[in-house]
Structures are given as C-alpha cells and as structure tokens.
Amino acid sequence: MIANVKSSGYPSAASSLSSVRSLAPIRFPSLPRTVRFDGSGTSRRLQVLAMAVKRSPKRLKYSAPRFTKEGSLLYVKAESEEDAWKLEPIVDLLKEGAVGVIPTDTVYAIVCDLKNPSAIERMRRIKNIEPSKPLSILCHSFRDIDKYTTGFPCGDGQGHSNIFRMVKHCLPGPYTFILTASKELPKQYIGYGTTTAKHAASRKNVGVRIPDDAICQAVLEKTDAPLISTSVKCLKENEWLLDPVVIADIYGKEGLDFVVDGGVRVADPSTVVDMTITPPKLLRQGKGAKLPWMVAEGDDGPPTE
C-alpha cells in the first residue's frame, strides 16, 4: 500500500519532512480525515488533522495540529493496513530513539527500538518501572525469534512433542512465549519468566510475541529489529489503558513521543506460556486459548506426539 501511495505522487515520510509542503486530502468511506506534512526552515513538523470520533474535549484536543519534532506528542490514527503509509513517520521516530504507543492484537503497548539503550531507559522512566522488571519483544516473524532467542523446543523422539510445529499454528496470535534469550539480545531486556533472581544470571529468558494486528505488523515490517515492549497501564493502578486518547493524555505528560490510534481495545491481554520448561507451562490465561500441549497448575503429564 505504501508503494502504491508513492507511485501516485505522495512523498515518503522517510525523506526530509521540511521539503514537503502538503498532501491532498485522503477520503475514507465513513469518516474523512486529512493528513498534512508541513515544514519551514530546519524544523520538521507533522500535522495530523482528524475528525474526532466523539466530540469530547479530550478527543477534540487530539484532533488539532499539535506535533513538532522539538517537543509535542505525535498522534496518528490508523484504522487498517490501508493506512500503513501514515506510519512511516512513526518508524523514522523509532529509529531515532523515540518511545511511543502502538496497538497490538490484545492491549496497547509502549515500544522502542531494541538496539537503542537510551530509548529503553526512557521507556522505563516514562512508565515508572524498575530496571529489574523484564520486558518483552514484538517480532515481525519467526526469523526474529530465531535471532534473539534459542528458539522453540523440538521433539526428541522420546515422547516429547515437537512444540515448534504446534506453535506455528497459533502465531501470529495473542500469545507471549517465554524463551531462552540468545547472545544477540542485550542483557538489560532479559530475565523474564518463572526463574528467581538467584538464577537469573544463568537462566536468561525473554517474552516474545508476533501480534496478529495489521497496524502493529506494518510498523514491525519497517523496523530493522524487533521492538521492546511493555503493556500500557495506569501509572498508579494496575489496570490496562484501552483508549488511545486517554493514553495520549496521561503519558504525553510523562514524555511519550507518539501514539498510534488503532481504536479502543478490550481488557484481554496475551496468554503467557513458559517454553523454557518441559512441558510448557501456562502462566497466564489471556486472549489466546489454552492449547493441549500447554500445562497449567494441577494438570498431569506432558504432551506427547
């Protein structure tokens, strides 16, 4: 879709925003929106104009032009993969070290570039989470998982299932799988799982996801590596924030750089499964169904071929 837009004369957001004056209005069947790139001098500005879905004060606030590269929060509404061209500035910002929010197939996630140590520290400060708290990675494909982890366990011919073959049927999907991290993954991101702090140094784990969401995948496809992520919750309460307008209003004050509005979500997080033990252990039941090869507390016996 991005290629089609470029061939029609629309500029790429990867080029200098200061050299672009305007874009013709893009008309949608139900709710028209206008996206305009504007620039002057050395400053780069992206103005996103959108008709508010609801005429509430907060929604009207984010329907007005408010982004400057020097300080304010960038708010982009993207409803489907056809809006993927709007995400090019988001990808550029991530590569520059920005910290922002994107939708997934479950709840919203705060994300940043896996290769940028300062970005991950900013993420922790914005959400006010301890350095010891593990973070997950959002992957575009199994190739990313193979690079940053030791992979999924395979069958050994002694009654243990080929888990990788089973996992392929549920990814992309609403699951977080805890795997052993490879040397490619920086140490500050590892330690996820059921292990205690005493054994964290010898058993380094990370939660991996391949979300089944078109907007999320469009961002991941254009980045050079998976994105470090953590779910978006209230700063003072252990509850998910599901409305992107509310997220922008709360976290914008904390220094968040952008929010991609993919619509209001439901409080249904991913299902978490620890793949570092045999049989794989279900740690949290979420949106993803419990599959036969997953063992929860009280279940008997490992899965077999």
Contacts in CASP RR format, 6 or more apart in sequence:
PFRMAT RR
TARGET T0000
AUTHOR 0000-0000-0000
METHOD contacts of the structure
MODEL  1
MIANVKSSGYPSAASSLSSVRSLAPIRFPSLPRTVRFDGSGTSRRLQVLA
MAVKRSPKRLKYSAPRFTKEGSLLYVKAESEEDAWKLEPIVDLLKEGAVG
VIPTDTVYAIVCDLKNPSAIERMRRIKNIEPSKPLSILCHSFRDIDKYTT
GFPCGDGQGHSNIFRMVKHCLPGPYTFILTASKELPKQYIGYGTTTAKHA
ASRKNVGVRIPDDAICQAVLEKTDAPLISTSVKCLKENEWLLDPVVIADI
YGKEGLDFVVDGGVRVADPSTVVDMTITPPKLLRQGKGAKLPWMVAEGDD
GPPTE
1 81 0 8 1.000
1 82 0 8 1.000
1 84 0 8 1.000
1 85 0 8 1.000
2 12 0 8 1.000
2 84 0 8 1.000
2 85 0 8 1.000
2 88 0 8 1.000
5 85 0 8 1.000
6 12 0 8 1.000
10 23 0 8 1.000
10 85 0 8 1.000
11 19 0 8 1.000
11 20 0 8 1.000
11 23 0 8 1.000
11 37 0 8 1.000
12 88 0 8 1.000
13 37 0 8 1.000
13 46 0 8 1.000
13 85 0 8 1.000
13 88 0 8 1.000
13 89 0 8 1.000
13 92 0 8 1.000
14 88 0 8 1.000
14 91 0 8 1.000
14 92 0 8 1.000
16 44 0 8 1.000
17 37 0 8 1.000
17 39 0 8 1.000
17 44 0 8 1.000
17 45 0 8 1.000
17 46 0 8 1.000
17 69 0 8 1.000
17 89 0 8 1.000
18 39 0 8 1.000
18 40 0 8 1.000
18 41 0 8 1.000
18 42 0 8 1.000
18 43 0 8 1.000
18 44 0 8 1.000
20 37 0 8 1.000
20 38 0 8 1.000
20 39 0 8 1.000
21 37 0 8 1.000
21 38 0 8 1.000
21 39 0 8 1.000
22 36 0 8 1.000
22 37 0 8 1.000
22 38 0 8 1.000
23 35 0 8 1.000
23 36 0 8 1.000
23 37 0 8 1.000
25 32 0 8 1.000
25 34 0 8 1.000
26 33 0 8 1.000
26 34 0 8 1.000
26 35 0 8 1.000
28 79 0 8 1.000
31 51 0 8 1.000
31 53 0 8 1.000
32 51 0 8 1.000
33 49 0 8 1.000
33 50 0 8 1.000
33 51 0 8 1.000
33 77 0 8 1.000
34 49 0 8 1.000
34 50 0 8 1.000
35 48 0 8 1.000
35 49 0 8 1.000
35 86 0 8 1.000
36 47 0 8 1.000
36 48 0 8 1.000
36 49 0 8 1.000
37 45 0 8 1.000
37 46 0 8 1.000
37 47 0 8 1.000
38 45 0 8 1.000
38 46 0 8 1.000
38 47 0 8 1.000
39 45 0 8 1.000
43 68 0 8 1.000
43 69 0 8 1.000
43 70 0 8 1.000
44 69 0 8 1.000
45 67 0 8 1.000
45 68 0 8 1.000
45 69 0 8 1.000
46 67 0 8 1.000
46 69 0 8 1.000
46 74 0 8 1.000
46 89 0 8 1.000
47 65 0 8 1.000
47 67 0 8 1.000
48 65 0 8 1.000
48 67 0 8 1.000
48 74 0 8 1.000
48 75 0 8 1.000
48 76 0 8 1.000
48 77 0 8 1.000
49 63 0 8 1.000
49 64 0 8 1.000
49 65 0 8 1.000
50 62 0 8 1.000
50 63 0 8 1.000
50 77 0 8 1.000
51 63 0 8 1.000
52 59 0 8 1.000
52 60 0 8 1.000
52 62 0 8 1.000
52 63 0 8 1.000
53 59 0 8 1.000
56 245 0 8 1.000
58 245 0 8 1.000
58 246 0 8 1.000
58 249 0 8 1.000
59 245 0 8 1.000
61 249 0 8 1.000
62 75 0 8 1.000
62 245 0 8 1.000
62 248 0 8 1.000
66 72 0 8 1.000
66 73 0 8 1.000
66 75 0 8 1.000
67 73 0 8 1.000
67 74 0 8 1.000
67 75 0 8 1.000
73 248 0 8 1.000
73 252 0 8 1.000
73 255 0 8 1.000
73 256 0 8 1.000
73 257 0 8 1.000
73 258 0 8 1.000
73 259 0 8 1.000
74 89 0 8 1.000
74 90 0 8 1.000
74 93 0 8 1.000
74 257 0 8 1.000
74 258 0 8 1.000
74 259 0 8 1.000
75 244 0 8 1.000
75 248 0 8 1.000
75 258 0 8 1.000
75 259 0 8 1.000
75 261 0 8 1.000
76 86 0 8 1.000
76 87 0 8 1.000
76 89 0 8 1.000
76 90 0 8 1.000
76 258 0 8 1.000
76 259 0 8 1.000
76 260 0 8 1.000
76 261 0 8 1.000
77 83 0 8 1.000
77 86 0 8 1.000
77 260 0 8 1.000
77 261 0 8 1.000
77 262 0 8 1.000
78 84 0 8 1.000
78 86 0 8 1.000
78 87 0 8 1.000
78 215 0 8 1.000
78 218 0 8 1.000
78 260 0 8 1.000
78 261 0 8 1.000
78 262 0 8 1.000
79 262 0 8 1.000
79 263 0 8 1.000
80 214 0 8 1.000
80 215 0 8 1.000
81 214 0 8 1.000
81 215 0 8 1.000
81 217 0 8 1.000
81 218 0 8 1.000
83 215 0 8 1.000
84 214 0 8 1.000
84 215 0 8 1.000
84 218 0 8 1.000
87 215 0 8 1.000
87 218 0 8 1.000
87 219 0 8 1.000
87 222 0 8 1.000
87 260 0 8 1.000
88 222 0 8 1.000
90 102 0 8 1.000
90 219 0 8 1.000
90 258 0 8 1.000
90 260 0 8 1.000
91 219 0 8 1.000
91 222 0 8 1.000
91 223 0 8 1.000
93 100 0 8 1.000
93 257 0 8 1.000
93 258 0 8 1.000
94 100 0 8 1.000
94 111 0 8 1.000
94 112 0 8 1.000
94 113 0 8 1.000
94 219 0 8 1.000
94 223 0 8 1.000
94 227 0 8 1.000
95 113 0 8 1.000
95 223 0 8 1.000
95 224 0 8 1.000
97 112 0 8 1.000
97 113 0 8 1.000
97 116 0 8 1.000
97 118 0 8 1.000
97 119 0 8 1.000
97 122 0 8 1.000
98 112 0 8 1.000
98 119 0 8 1.000
98 257 0 8 1.000
98 258 0 8 1.000
99 110 0 8 1.000
99 111 0 8 1.000
99 112 0 8 1.000
99 119 0 8 1.000
99 122 0 8 1.000
99 123 0 8 1.000
99 126 0 8 1.000
99 255 0 8 1.000
99 256 0 8 1.000
99 257 0 8 1.000
100 110 0 8 1.000
100 111 0 8 1.000
100 112 0 8 1.000
100 256 0 8 1.000
100 257 0 8 1.000
100 258 0 8 1.000
100 259 0 8 1.000
101 108 0 8 1.000
101 109 0 8 1.000
101 110 0 8 1.000
101 111 0 8 1.000
101 232 0 8 1.000
101 244 0 8 1.000
101 247 0 8 1.000
101 248 0 8 1.000
101 251 0 8 1.000
101 256 0 8 1.000
101 258 0 8 1.000
101 259 0 8 1.000
101 260 0 8 1.000
102 108 0 8 1.000
102 109 0 8 1.000
102 111 0 8 1.000
102 215 0 8 1.000
102 216 0 8 1.000
102 219 0 8 1.000
102 227 0 8 1.000
102 260 0 8 1.000
103 109 0 8 1.000
103 213 0 8 1.000
103 215 0 8 1.000
103 216 0 8 1.000
103 244 0 8 1.000
103 260 0 8 1.000
103 261 0 8 1.000
103 262 0 8 1.000
103 263 0 8 1.000
103 265 0 8 1.000
104 138 0 8 1.000
104 209 0 8 1.000
104 211 0 8 1.000
104 213 0 8 1.000
104 216 0 8 1.000
104 229 0 8 1.000
104 270 0 8 1.000
105 172 0 8 1.000
105 173 0 8 1.000
105 174 0 8 1.000
105 211 0 8 1.000
105 212 0 8 1.000
105 213 0 8 1.000
105 216 0 8 1.000
105 287 0 8 1.000
106 174 0 8 1.000
106 211 0 8 1.000
106 265 0 8 1.000
106 268 0 8 1.000
106 269 0 8 1.000
106 270 0 8 1.000
106 286 0 8 1.000
106 287 0 8 1.000
107 231 0 8 1.000
107 232 0 8 1.000
107 240 0 8 1.000
107 242 0 8 1.000
107 265 0 8 1.000
107 267 0 8 1.000
107 268 0 8 1.000
107 269 0 8 1.000
108 231 0 8 1.000
108 232 0 8 1.000
108 240 0 8 1.000
108 241 0 8 1.000
108 242 0 8 1.000
108 244 0 8 1.000
108 247 0 8 1.000
108 265 0 8 1.000
109 138 0 8 1.000
109 216 0 8 1.000
109 229 0 8 1.000
109 230 0 8 1.000
109 231 0 8 1.000
109 232 0 8 1.000
110 123 0 8 1.000
110 126 0 8 1.000
110 127 0 8 1.000
110 229 0 8 1.000
110 230 0 8 1.000
110 231 0 8 1.000
110 232 0 8 1.000
110 251 0 8 1.000
110 256 0 8 1.000
111 123 0 8 1.000
111 138 0 8 1.000
111 219 0 8 1.000
111 227 0 8 1.000
111 228 0 8 1.000
111 229 0 8 1.000
112 119 0 8 1.000
112 120 0 8 1.000
112 122 0 8 1.000
112 123 0 8 1.000
112 227 0 8 1.000
112 228 0 8 1.000
113 119 0 8 1.000
113 223 0 8 1.000
113 225 0 8 1.000
113 227 0 8 1.000
113 228 0 8 1.000
114 137 0 8 1.000
114 148 0 8 1.000
114 185 0 8 1.000
114 186 0 8 1.000
114 189 0 8 1.000
114 225 0 8 1.000
114 226 0 8 1.000
114 227 0 8 1.000
114 228 0 8 1.000
115 224 0 8 1.000
115 225 0 8 1.000
117 186 0 8 1.000
117 188 0 8 1.000
119 228 0 8 1.000
120 135 0 8 1.000
120 188 0 8 1.000
120 189 0 8 1.000
120 228 0 8 1.000
122 255 0 8 1.000
123 135 0 8 1.000
123 228 0 8 1.000
123 230 0 8 1.000
124 130 0 8 1.000
124 131 0 8 1.000
124 133 0 8 1.000
125 254 0 8 1.000
126 251 0 8 1.000
126 254 0 8 1.000
126 255 0 8 1.000
126 256 0 8 1.000
127 230 0 8 1.000
127 233 0 8 1.000
127 235 0 8 1.000
127 251 0 8 1.000
127 254 0 8 1.000
128 235 0 8 1.000
129 230 0 8 1.000
131 188 0 8 1.000
132 197 0 8 1.000
134 189 0 8 1.000
134 190 0 8 1.000
134 191 0 8 1.000
134 192 0 8 1.000
134 193 0 8 1.000
134 205 0 8 1.000
134 206 0 8 1.000
134 207 0 8 1.000
135 189 0 8 1.000
135 192 0 8 1.000
135 206 0 8 1.000
135 228 0 8 1.000
135 229 0 8 1.000
135 230 0 8 1.000
136 176 0 8 1.000
136 192 0 8 1.000
136 206 0 8 1.000
136 207 0 8 1.000
136 208 0 8 1.000
136 209 0 8 1.000
136 228 0 8 1.000
136 229 0 8 1.000
136 230 0 8 1.000
137 144 0 8 1.000
137 148 0 8 1.000
137 185 0 8 1.000
137 189 0 8 1.000
137 206 0 8 1.000
137 207 0 8 1.000
137 208 0 8 1.000
137 209 0 8 1.000
137 226 0 8 1.000
137 227 0 8 1.000
137 228 0 8 1.000
137 229 0 8 1.000
138 209 0 8 1.000
138 210 0 8 1.000
138 211 0 8 1.000
138 216 0 8 1.000
138 220 0 8 1.000
138 226 0 8 1.000
138 227 0 8 1.000
138 229 0 8 1.000
139 145 0 8 1.000
139 148 0 8 1.000
139 208 0 8 1.000
139 209 0 8 1.000
139 210 0 8 1.000
139 220 0 8 1.000
139 226 0 8 1.000
140 210 0 8 1.000
140 217 0 8 1.000
140 220 0 8 1.000
140 221 0 8 1.000
140 223 0 8 1.000
140 226 0 8 1.000
141 210 0 8 1.000
142 168 0 8 1.000
142 171 0 8 1.000
142 210 0 8 1.000
144 225 0 8 1.000
144 226 0 8 1.000
145 151 0 8 1.000
145 152 0 8 1.000
145 179 0 8 1.000
145 208 0 8 1.000
145 210 0 8 1.000
147 182 0 8 1.000
147 184 0 8 1.000
148 181 0 8 1.000
148 182 0 8 1.000
148 184 0 8 1.000
148 185 0 8 1.000
148 206 0 8 1.000
148 208 0 8 1.000
148 226 0 8 1.000
149 179 0 8 1.000
149 180 0 8 1.000
149 181 0 8 1.000
149 182 0 8 1.000
149 185 0 8 1.000
149 206 0 8 1.000
149 208 0 8 1.000
150 179 0 8 1.000
150 180 0 8 1.000
150 181 0 8 1.000
150 182 0 8 1.000
151 164 0 8 1.000
151 179 0 8 1.000
151 180 0 8 1.000
152 163 0 8 1.000
152 164 0 8 1.000
152 167 0 8 1.000
152 177 0 8 1.000
152 179 0 8 1.000
152 275 0 8 1.000
153 160 0 8 1.000
153 163 0 8 1.000
153 164 0 8 1.000
153 275 0 8 1.000
153 278 0 8 1.000
154 162 0 8 1.000
154 163 0 8 1.000
154 164 0 8 1.000
155 161 0 8 1.000
155 162 0 8 1.000
155 163 0 8 1.000
155 305 0 8 1.000
157 305 0 8 1.000
159 302 0 8 1.000
159 304 0 8 1.000
159 305 0 8 1.000
160 278 0 8 1.000
160 302 0 8 1.000
160 303 0 8 1.000
160 304 0 8 1.000
160 305 0 8 1.000
161 279 0 8 1.000
161 293 0 8 1.000
161 302 0 8 1.000
161 303 0 8 1.000
161 304 0 8 1.000
161 305 0 8 1.000
162 305 0 8 1.000
163 275 0 8 1.000
163 280 0 8 1.000
163 293 0 8 1.000
166 291 0 8 1.000
166 293 0 8 1.000
167 177 0 8 1.000
170 288 0 8 1.000
170 291 0 8 1.000
171 210 0 8 1.000
172 210 0 8 1.000
172 211 0 8 1.000
172 212 0 8 1.000
172 217 0 8 1.000
173 209 0 8 1.000
173 210 0 8 1.000
173 211 0 8 1.000
173 212 0 8 1.000
173 288 0 8 1.000
174 211 0 8 1.000
174 212 0 8 1.000
174 268 0 8 1.000
174 270 0 8 1.000
174 271 0 8 1.000
174 286 0 8 1.000
174 287 0 8 1.000
174 288 0 8 1.000
175 209 0 8 1.000
175 270 0 8 1.000
175 271 0 8 1.000
175 272 0 8 1.000
175 273 0 8 1.000
175 288 0 8 1.000
176 207 0 8 1.000
176 208 0 8 1.000
176 209 0 8 1.000
176 270 0 8 1.000
176 271 0 8 1.000
176 272 0 8 1.000
176 273 0 8 1.000
177 207 0 8 1.000
177 208 0 8 1.000
177 209 0 8 1.000
177 273 0 8 1.000
177 275 0 8 1.000
178 192 0 8 1.000
178 193 0 8 1.000
178 194 0 8 1.000
178 205 0 8 1.000
178 206 0 8 1.000
178 207 0 8 1.000
178 208 0 8 1.000
178 272 0 8 1.000
178 273 0 8 1.000
178 274 0 8 1.000
178 275 0 8 1.000
178 276 0 8 1.000
178 283 0 8 1.000
179 205 0 8 1.000
179 206 0 8 1.000
179 207 0 8 1.000
179 208 0 8 1.000
179 275 0 8 1.000
179 276 0 8 1.000
180 203 0 8 1.000
180 204 0 8 1.000
180 205 0 8 1.000
180 276 0 8 1.000
181 189 0 8 1.000
181 190 0 8 1.000
181 191 0 8 1.000
181 204 0 8 1.000
181 205 0 8 1.000
181 206 0 8 1.000
185 204 0 8 1.000
185 206 0 8 1.000
187 204 0 8 1.000
189 206 0 8 1.000
189 228 0 8 1.000
190 204 0 8 1.000
190 205 0 8 1.000
190 206 0 8 1.000
191 200 0 8 1.000
191 203 0 8 1.000
191 204 0 8 1.000
191 205 0 8 1.000
191 206 0 8 1.000
192 205 0 8 1.000
192 206 0 8 1.000
192 207 0 8 1.000
193 205 0 8 1.000
193 207 0 8 1.000
193 274 0 8 1.000
193 276 0 8 1.000
193 283 0 8 1.000
194 274 0 8 1.000
194 276 0 8 1.000
194 277 0 8 1.000
194 281 0 8 1.000
194 283 0 8 1.000
195 203 0 8 1.000
195 205 0 8 1.000
195 276 0 8 1.000
203 276 0 8 1.000
205 274 0 8 1.000
205 276 0 8 1.000
207 272 0 8 1.000
208 226 0 8 1.000
209 229 0 8 1.000
209 270 0 8 1.000
211 217 0 8 1.000
215 260 0 8 1.000
215 262 0 8 1.000
219 227 0 8 1.000
219 260 0 8 1.000
220 226 0 8 1.000
220 227 0 8 1.000
231 240 0 8 1.000
231 269 0 8 1.000
232 240 0 8 1.000
232 241 0 8 1.000
232 247 0 8 1.000
232 251 0 8 1.000
233 239 0 8 1.000
233 240 0 8 1.000
233 241 0 8 1.000
234 240 0 8 1.000
234 241 0 8 1.000
234 250 0 8 1.000
235 250 0 8 1.000
235 254 0 8 1.000
239 267 0 8 1.000
240 265 0 8 1.000
240 267 0 8 1.000
240 269 0 8 1.000
241 247 0 8 1.000
241 250 0 8 1.000
242 264 0 8 1.000
242 265 0 8 1.000
242 266 0 8 1.000
242 267 0 8 1.000
243 263 0 8 1.000
243 264 0 8 1.000
244 259 0 8 1.000
244 260 0 8 1.000
244 261 0 8 1.000
244 262 0 8 1.000
244 263 0 8 1.000
244 264 0 8 1.000
245 261 0 8 1.000
247 259 0 8 1.000
248 256 0 8 1.000
248 259 0 8 1.000
251 259 0 8 1.000
268 286 0 8 1.000
268 287 0 8 1.000
269 284 0 8 1.000
269 286 0 8 1.000
269 287 0 8 1.000
270 284 0 8 1.000
270 286 0 8 1.000
270 287 0 8 1.000
270 288 0 8 1.000
271 282 0 8 1.000
271 284 0 8 1.000
271 285 0 8 1.000
271 286 0 8 1.000
271 287 0 8 1.000
271 288 0 8 1.000
271 289 0 8 1.000
271 290 0 8 1.000
272 282 0 8 1.000
272 283 0 8 1.000
272 284 0 8 1.000
272 286 0 8 1.000
273 280 0 8 1.000
273 281 0 8 1.000
273 282 0 8 1.000
273 283 0 8 1.000
273 294 0 8 1.000
274 280 0 8 1.000
274 281 0 8 1.000
274 283 0 8 1.000
278 302 0 8 1.000
279 293 0 8 1.000
279 294 0 8 1.000
279 295 0 8 1.000
279 301 0 8 1.000
279 302 0 8 1.000
279 303 0 8 1.000
280 293 0 8 1.000
280 294 0 8 1.000
280 295 0 8 1.000
281 294 0 8 1.000
281 295 0 8 1.000
281 296 0 8 1.000
282 290 0 8 1.000
282 294 0 8 1.000
282 295 0 8 1.000
282 296 0 8 1.000
285 296 0 8 1.000
290 296 0 8 1.000
292 303 0 8 1.000
293 303 0 8 1.000
295 301 0 8 1.000
295 302 0 8 1.000
295 303 0 8 1.000
END
